[in-house]
């Protein structure tokens, strides 16, 4: 992920301080030099330690327009992690916290990529330069960096609950399961899901949507014994059966309601009860053969937007639909 710079950059008039025991540098740099100072860790980086969402060009354009207002257009410092690649040198021993930074490599841009994008657009369009304030940590490890990014963006302006769940996938079971349902190529949600929470044509189920529906699926305390891998296998198997049974409806979001959130939640609520009826006696294991047979009983359900489910809305609608689905699966 890290990109090197052709030659070291020196930044003058830096203040050194500590934030919760971490060394940090406060200063500013000319916008014309900012491109050579940072790199981005995208959320889908192969290392598994990325976290940044794609740049929203509209937001960058809006920030460039904001800067055109002149001196009244103030903005907050961008946040960087130097990764121990920047060295601080004080000017005088009597003032040990004031000096220069020698930047030998690029820093990870933790917060401010839309501001940086807007700044770059502004200086290109106006052929001018401005100082960009920054706060750079001397060195945060990758997990600290992710946690700080998550805290900043969920507690302050919000990165969106989907990306937040993605960042928590290593510490939260259902976040991990939901992520797997989106990234596995054999998952029914692979081609219709969005990790970052941004919906576009064909991708209408967000990671947060899946997290919520999985919460409903495994809400019953009697399913607490399941490990996260077992929860993933169960969720995959169950939705495989649904997709196979209603392949046309699954692929047609425009005219069918099957993959609308209200119906996915209903299917998960029903699944929670279904799994309990398919438990093998004296064993903590769900019999997948029974699950498959009972899901097949749903064949014939009308999922059309103009059909009987047209007015099913909200969690109350999901619960009501789930009761009907469950009754049909266990009948006979």
C-alpha positions in Angstrom: 0.0 0.0 0.0 2.8 2.5 0.9 4.3 4.5 -1.9 7.7 6.1 -1.5 8.6 9.7 -2.4 11.3 10.5 -4.9 13.1 12.7 -2.4 12.6 13.6 1.2 10.4 16.6 2.1 11.3 19.0 4.8 8.5 20.8 6.7 9.4 23.8 8.8 7.7 25.3 11.9 6.4 22.1 13.4 5.0 21.8 17.0 5.7 18.4 18.7 3.2 17.3 21.3 1.7 14.1 22.8 -1.9 12.9 22.5 -2.8 10.2 25.0 0.8 9.1 25.1 1.3 9.2 21.3 3.8 11.6 19.7 2.1 13.9 17.2 3.2 16.8 14.9 1.1 19.9 14.2 1.9 22.1 11.2 1.1 23.0 7.7 2.4 22.3 4.2 1.9 24.0 0.8 -0.9 22.4 -1.2 1.4 21.9 -4.2 3.5 19.5 -2.1 0.6 17.6 -0.5 0.3 15.0 -3.2 3.8 13.7 -2.5 3.1 13.5 1.2 0.3 10.9 1.6 -1.2 7.6 0.3 -4.6 6.0 0.8 -5.5 2.6 2.3 -8.7 1.5 0.4 -11.2 -0.7 2.3 -10.6 -3.6 -0.2 -6.8 -3.6 0.0 -5.5 -7.2 -0.2 -3.7 -6.8 3.1 -7.0 -6.7 5.0 -6.0 -3.6 6.8 -7.5 -1.0 4.5 -10.5 1.1 5.5 -11.0 4.1 3.3 -14.1 4.4 1.2 -13.9 5.5 -2.5 -13.6 9.3 -2.9 -16.9 11.0 -3.6 -16.1 13.4 -6.4 -19.1 15.5 -5.6 -17.9 16.2 -2.1 -14.4 17.2 -3.4 -16.0 19.5 -6.0 -18.1 21.1 -3.3 -15.1 21.7 -1.1 -13.2 23.3 -4.0 -16.1 25.6 -4.4 -16.0 26.4 -0.7 -12.3 27.3 -0.9 -13.1 29.8 -3.7 -14.8 32.0 -1.1 -11.4 33.2 -0.1 -9.9 33.8 3.4 -13.2 33.1 5.1 -13.1 29.5 3.9 -11.5 27.9 7.0 -11.0 24.1 7.3 -9.8 21.6 9.9 -6.4 19.8 9.7 -6.1 16.6 7.8 -5.1 13.6 9.9 -2.0 11.5 9.0 -0.1 8.5 10.3 3.6 8.9 9.5 4.3 5.3 10.4 7.7 6.2 12.0 8.9 7.5 8.6 9.1 11.1 9.7 11.9 12.5 11.9 11.5 15.6 14.1 14.5 17.9 14.8 14.1 20.9 17.2 15.7 24.2 16.2 17.0 24.9 19.7 17.6 22.7 22.7 15.8 25.3 24.9 12.7 24.8 22.8 12.6 21.0 22.2 9.0 21.0 20.9 9.5 23.4 18.0 11.4 22.5 14.9 11.3 20.8 11.5 10.1 17.5 10.1 12.1 15.4 7.7 9.7 13.2 5.7 11.4 10.2 4.2 8.3 8.4 3.0 4.6 9.0 2.5 2.2 9.0 5.4 -1.2 7.2 5.5 -4.1 9.7 5.1 -6.5 8.8 7.8 -9.0 11.6 7.6 -9.5 14.3 5.0 -9.3 12.7 1.6 -12.3 14.7 0.3 -10.7 17.9 1.6 -7.4 17.0 -0.1 -9.2 16.2 -3.3 -11.0 19.6 -3.2 -7.8 21.4 -2.4 -6.0 19.8 -5.4 -8.9 20.7 -7.7 -8.9 24.3 -6.4 -5.2 25.0 -6.9 -5.4 23.5 -10.4 -8.3 25.6 -11.4 -7.0 28.9 -9.8 -3.3 28.3 -10.4 -2.7 29.3 -6.8 -1.4 27.7 -3.6 -2.6 27.5 0.0 -1.3 26.1 3.2 -2.9 22.8 4.3 -2.9 22.3 8.1 -2.2 18.8 9.3 -1.9 16.7 12.5 0.4 13.7 12.0 0.9 10.9 14.5 4.5 9.7 14.6 3.5 6.1 14.5 0.2 4.2 15.0 0.0 0.5 14.3 -2.6 -0.6 11.7 -5.2 -1.6 14.2 -4.9 1.7 16.1 -5.2 3.5 12.8 -8.4 1.7 12.0 -9.9 2.2 15.4 -9.2 5.9 15.3 -10.6 6.3 11.8 -13.8 4.4 13.0 -14.1 6.6 16.1 -13.7 9.8 14.2 -16.2 8.9 11.5 -18.8 7.2 13.5 -18.9 9.5 16.5 -18.5 12.7 14.4 -19.7 13.0 10.8 -20.4 9.4 10.2 -18.8 7.1 7.7 -21.9 5.1 7.4 -22.9 2.0 9.4 -22.0 -0.4 6.7 -18.3 0.5 6.5 -18.2 0.7 10.3 -19.4 -2.9 10.4 -16.8 -3.9 7.9 -14.1 -2.4 10.1 -15.3 -4.4 13.1 -15.4 -7.7 11.2 -12.4 -9.1 13.2 -13.9 -8.3 16.6 -17.6 -8.8 16.0 -19.0 -12.1 14.9 -22.0 -10.9 12.9 -20.0 -8.2 11.2 -17.7 -10.9 10.0 -20.5 -13.1 8.9 -22.2 -10.2 7.0 -18.9 -9.3 5.4 -18.4 -12.9 4.2 -21.8 -12.9 2.7 -20.8 -10.0 0.5 -17.3 -10.9 -0.4 -17.6 -14.7 -1.1 -18.2 -15.3 -4.8 -20.5 -18.3 -4.0 -22.8 -16.1 -1.9 -26.3 -15.1 -3.2 -25.4 -11.6 -2.1 -22.1 -11.3 -3.9 -23.6 -9.5 -6.9 -26.2 -7.5 -5.1 -24.4 -6.2 -2.1 -22.5 -3.1 -1.1 -19.8 -3.1 1.6 -19.4 0.7 1.8 -23.2 1.3 2.1 -23.4 3.1 -1.2 -26.3 1.8 -3.3 -26.1 1.8 -7.0 -27.7 -0.2 -9.9 -27.7 -3.8 -9.0 -26.2 -3.4 -5.5 -29.1 -2.6 -3.2 -28.3 -4.7 -0.1 -25.8 -3.0 2.2 -23.5 -4.5 4.8 -25.6 -2.9 7.5 -28.8 -4.4 6.0 -27.2 -7.9 6.2 -25.9 -7.2 9.7 -29.4 -6.3 10.8 -31.0 -9.3 9.1 -28.4 -11.7 10.6 -29.2 -10.2 14.0 -32.8 -11.3 13.5 -31.8 -14.7 12.2 -29.6 -15.6 15.2 -31.5 -13.6 17.9 -32.9 -16.7 19.7 -30.6 -17.5 22.7 -31.0 -21.2 21.8 -28.7 -20.5 18.8 -26.0 -18.9 20.9 -23.9 -22.1 20.8 -23.2 -21.6 17.1 -19.7 -20.5 16.2 -19.4 -17.7 13.7 -18.3 -20.1 11.0 -21.4 -22.2 11.7 -23.6 -19.1 11.5 -22.1 -18.3 8.1 -22.7 -21.8 6.8 -26.3 -21.7 8.0 -27.0 -18.3 6.5 -25.3 -19.2 3.2 -27.2 -22.5 3.0 -30.6 -20.9 3.9 -30.3 -18.1 1.4 -28.9 -20.5 -1.3 -32.2 -22.4 -1.0 -34.2 -19.2 -1.3 -32.3 -18.0 -4.3 -32.6 -21.4 -6.0 -36.3 -21.6 -5.3 -36.9 -18.0 -6.6 -34.0 -17.4 -9.0 -35.9 -15.0 -11.2 -37.4 -13.0 -8.3 -33.9 -12.9 -6.6 -32.4 -11.3 -9.6 -35.2 -8.8 -10.3 -35.1 -6.0 -7.7 -37.1 -3.7 -9.9 -40.4 -5.6 -10.0 -40.0 -8.2 -7.2 -39.8 -7.6 -3.4 -37.8 -10.8 -2.5 -34.5 -9.0 -1.9 -36.1 -5.9 -0.4 -35.0 -5.4 3.2 -38.5 -5.9 4.6 -38.7 -9.3 3.0 -35.1 -10.3 3.8 -35.8 -9.5 7.4 -39.0 -11.6 7.3 -37.0 -14.5 5.9 -34.5 -14.2 8.7 -37.1 -14.0 11.4 -38.7 -17.1 10.0 -35.2 -18.8 9.7 -34.6 -18.3 13.4 -37.6 -20.3 14.3 -37.1 -22.8 11.4 -33.6 -23.7 12.6 -34.9 -24.6 16.1 -37.4 -27.0 14.5 -34.6 -28.6 12.5 -32.3 -29.4 15.5 -31.2 -32.9 15.7 -32.2 -34.5 19.0 -29.6 -34.5 21.7 -27.2 -32.7 19.3 -26.4 -29.0 19.0 -26.7 -29.1 15.2 -29.2 -28.0 12.6 -30.2 -30.6 10.1 -29.7 -29.0 6.7 -31.7 -31.7 4.9 -34.8 -30.7 6.9 -34.1 -27.0 6.3 -34.0 -27.7 2.6 -37.2 -29.7 2.6 -39.1 -27.1 4.5 -37.8 -24.1 2.5 -39.1 -25.9 -0.6 -42.6 -25.5 0.8 -42.4 -21.8 0.1 -42.6 -22.5 -3.6 -45.5 -20.5 -5.2 -45.2 -17.4 -3.0 -45.9 -14.3 -4.9 -43.1 -11.7 -4.4 -44.2 -9.2 -7.0 -44.3 -5.5 -6.1 -47.9 -5.4 -7.3 -48.9 -8.6 -5.5 -50.1 -9.4 -2.0 -46.9 -8.1 -0.4 -47.2 -4.7 -2.0 -48.1 -2.9 1.3 -45.8 -4.9 3.6 -43.6 -2.3 5.3 -41.3 -1.9 8.4 -40.5 -4.4 11.1 -44.1 -5.0 11.9 -44.6 -6.1 8.3 -41.6 -8.3 8.4 -42.8 -10.0 11.5 -46.3 -10.6 10.0 -44.8 -12.0 6.8 -42.4 -14.1 8.8 -45.3 -15.7 10.7 -46.9 -16.6 7.3 -43.7 -18.0 6.0 -43.1 -20.1 9.0 -46.6 -21.5 9.0 -46.2 -22.6 5.4 -42.8 -24.2 6.0 -43.9 -26.4 9.0 -47.3 -27.3 7.6 -48.1 -30.8 6.5 
